[in-house]
Amino acid sequence: MTEANLYTLYKGVYVPNGIHTPDSLKYCEEFTFRPDDVVIATYPKSGTTWMQEILPLILSEGDPASVETVPNWDRVPWLEETRASILNLEERPSPRMLTTHLHYNMMPPSFFQVKPKVIYVMRNPKDVFTSSFHYYNIASFLVKPGPKREFLQKFLDGKVIFGSWFDHVKGWLSAEEKQHIMYISYEEMIKDLYGSVSRISQFLGKHLDAGVIEKIADRCLFKNMKNNPMSNYSVVPQEFMDQTKSQFLRKGVAGDWKNLLTPEEAEQFDAVFKEKMKDVKFRFAWD
């Protein structure tokens, strides 16, 4: 199956047409935000599922039921996907938790008017590529990656779902008003999960004591998330996601790109990164 079969070109980037329909995209465009909404914004494979575990636990002050009774795609739904339009988000009590893979300039008009809180999660693009390479192999709604070198070129050219990683990150980093956006990286969360949970809590105005933060951080360790059927995608039928090939929650580490990319490929990646991000002043945690 090719891009023509499985993807729709939406505002210049590919989106999987099985879970992004004209109706779901229209719903997203017309969505009305509230000031106390919390939005997780990510480029795919950057730590979305992890943040979908952390956020409900912070807002519920550590109640495990917040992540053990509802699958992550319903508890913190993607605004642009088909599920959002049937979940009656308008009737959900505040603060609502939402997710998006959209670029900053693709967000609906209400987003820029209301300015809800955003947690933007970034990850070393070489690890994003590595995770994507494995993920594209197990998801039936995505074009198979093919040979690694071929997929690497597609990734660097932005010919993958949600387009260019470089454009996505640059767009969100250059947001005109940053007071309502918190930037955090996968690598920071790996290095200091307790500190990351504490920082996110403060950003959201949740003053949690050390014991609750410790409990949340422990609950969100990769080994514990991997055993949560509401987060590990084990309830998704094999015809959509074949986890006999590779698990959705695979390793949860930083630097796994070293096990996939050759020195030559890593050098090529670094050269493209240097060129495309040359005007970005932000200090990335993986540098």
N, C-alpha and C positions, 0 to 999 in steps of 0.2 A: 504493500500500500504506500502511496506517495503523498506528498504534501497536498496535492490537488484533491485526494480522496479524504484525508483526515483533518485538514486544517481549513480555517477561514482566515482570510487576510482582513484584520480589523485595525483600522487606523495605522496601517503600515506594518503591523506585526502579526505573525501567525498565532492563532489560538486554536486549540483542539475543538472541532465542530461538534463532537459528541457531547461535550459538557458546556459549550458556549454557543447558544442558539441566538437567532435574531431577537427573540423575545427576551432572553436573559440579558443580552447586551443592552437592549432598550430599557429594561428594568434598572440596570446599573446606571445608565445615563440620566435617568429621571429620579434616581434615589435621593431622598431628603435626609441629610445628616442632622444629628443633634450635637450640640456643643460638648456633651459628655460622652459621646461615642469614643471608642478606642479602636483604632485601625492598625492591624499588623500589615505592613507593606514589605514585600520581598520580591527579589528575582527568584524564580523557581530553584529549588535545591540549595537554598541559602540558610535554612534553619527555621522554616515556616512552622513545621509540625512541632518543633521544640517550643517555639514561642506560643503556639496554640495550647500547649500544656501549661506553660508558666503563667500566662495572663489570667486564665480562669481561676487558678489557685491563688493568685495575688488578690483578685477582686473578691473572692469568696473567703479570704483570710485563712487559706490553707485547708478548706473543706475538700477532702478527696473525692466526694461525690460529684464535684464540678467537672472532673475529668474521667470518672469511672462509669458514668451512666449514659453519656451522650457522645457519639462519635465526633471527632474533631471537626469534620466538615459541616456538622450541624451546630456545634457549640460555638465555633468561630467561623462562620461561613464565608466563602469567597463571594464577594459582591457581584462579580461578573459571571459566575457560574449558574447553572440552571437551578440548583438547590435554593439559592437565595430568594428567588421569586415565589417559591411555594412554602417558605417557612414563616410567613406572616411577620416579617421583621418589624413592620410598623407597630405591631402589638407587643413586641418584646419590651420588658421594663428596662429602664436605664440603670447603669451604663451598658449599652449594647457593645458586643465584641464582634469585630468584622475583620476580614482578611482580603487582601488584594495582591495580584501580581502585576497590576497595571503600572505603566510608566507614570511619572508625576503629571506630565502634560495630557495624559489620557483620563485623569480623574474627572468625575462629573462636576458640573457647575456648582452644585450645592456644597461640595467639599471646600472649594475656595472661598465661599461666602461664610460658611459656618466655622471652618477651621477646627475640626475635631482633633483629638490627640492621636498622634501617629508614632508607632514604634517601627523604625526602619532597620531591618536586619540585613547586614552585609556578610559576605564570606569570600575568602580567597577565590578568585575566579578559576584558578587551576583545580581547586577542590570542587567547585560548582560544576565544572566540566566533567570531572571524574565521576561525581555522583549522578550527573545527567546521563553519562554514557551507560551506566548500569541501569538507571531507571527507564530510559527509552527502550531497553531490551525487554522489560517485563510488562510495560503498559501497552495494551492492545490499541489504545486510542492515540498513540504516538507513532510517528514514523520510526522504524527501526534505525538505529544509528549507523549500521553498516561498519566498514573498516574504521578503526580508530582514527587514522590519519585523515580520512574523509570527513568524519564527524568533527574532528578538531577544526578543520577549515570552515565547516558550516557554523560552528560555535563562534569562531573568531569573526566571521562575516555577519553574525546576527541572523542566520538563516535557520533558526530554531524557534521553539515556542517562546513567545513574549520578546522576541527580537534580541537585540544586542545587550549583553551584560553591561558593557561600557556605557551605553546610552542610558540604561536604566539607572545605574548608580549615579552617573553624572547628573541626570535629571533630578533625582531626589535630593542630592547634595546641594543643588543650586536652587532649591525652593526659595521663593521670595521671602516668605515669613517662616522662620525656623523655630519660633518660640514654642509651637505646638508639636514639634517633631523631635523625637529622641533617636539618635543614631547609636547602634550597638552592633558588634560583630560576633559572628559564630566563634571566632577565636578567643574573644574576651570571655564569652560564656564558658568555653572549654577550660580556660585558664583559671577563672574565678567565678563559679556559678553562684555562690553565696553573695558575693559582691555585686554580681549582675542583677540578681533578684532584688537585692536591696536598692540598687540604683533605679530599677524599673518601678519599684514600689513608690519611691520618693517622687518620681516623675508623675505618677498617677495620683499622688496625694494620699496614698495609703500608708499610714504610719504603723507598720507592723513591728512587733517586738522580735528580738533576736531568735527566740525559740520557734516562732512561726516561720521566719525566713529560712531557718535551718531545715525545718520540716518540708517546706516547699522545694528548696534546693535538692534535698535528698530524694523527694518524690520525682523530681525532674532529671535525675541522673539517667543517662542513656540506658543502662541495664534495667532500670525500673520502667521506663517508658516502653522499652522493647517488649515487656511482658503485659502491657496494657492493651487489650483488644480494641479499646475505643480510640487508640492512637497508632497502632501498628498496622492498620489496614488489613488485618487478617479476616475481617468480616466482609471485605470486598470479594465478590466471586472471582474465581481464577480466570474466567474468560476475559475479565477486564484488567486484572493484574496478577500475573503468574509469578508468585513468590517462591515457586520451586526452583526458578532460575536464579533469583537473587532476592533477598529480603528488602522490603521497602525501607525499614530502619536497619541499615546495613552495618555500619561501624561506629558512626558518631565520633569521629576523630578529626583532627586537623593535620594536614600534610599527606593525606592518602594519595595525592596526585603523584608522589614519588614512586608509587607502586604501579603506575600506569603510563606516565609520560617518559619517553626517552630523554636523555640530556639535550638532544637536538630539538625535540618537540618543546621542551620546557624553555629553551632559549628562544624559539620562535614565538612562544606565548609571551615571554617577557618583553620581547621587542615590540610586539603589538600593544601590550599593556602600556609600555613606556610612551609610545607614540600617541595612543588614544587618550591617555590620562595625563598628558604633559601639562595641561593647564589647571589640573585639580590640585588645590592646596591641602586638602584633607590628608591627615596622617593615618594610613591604614594599619590596623593592628598586626597584619601579617607581614608588613615591610621589615 
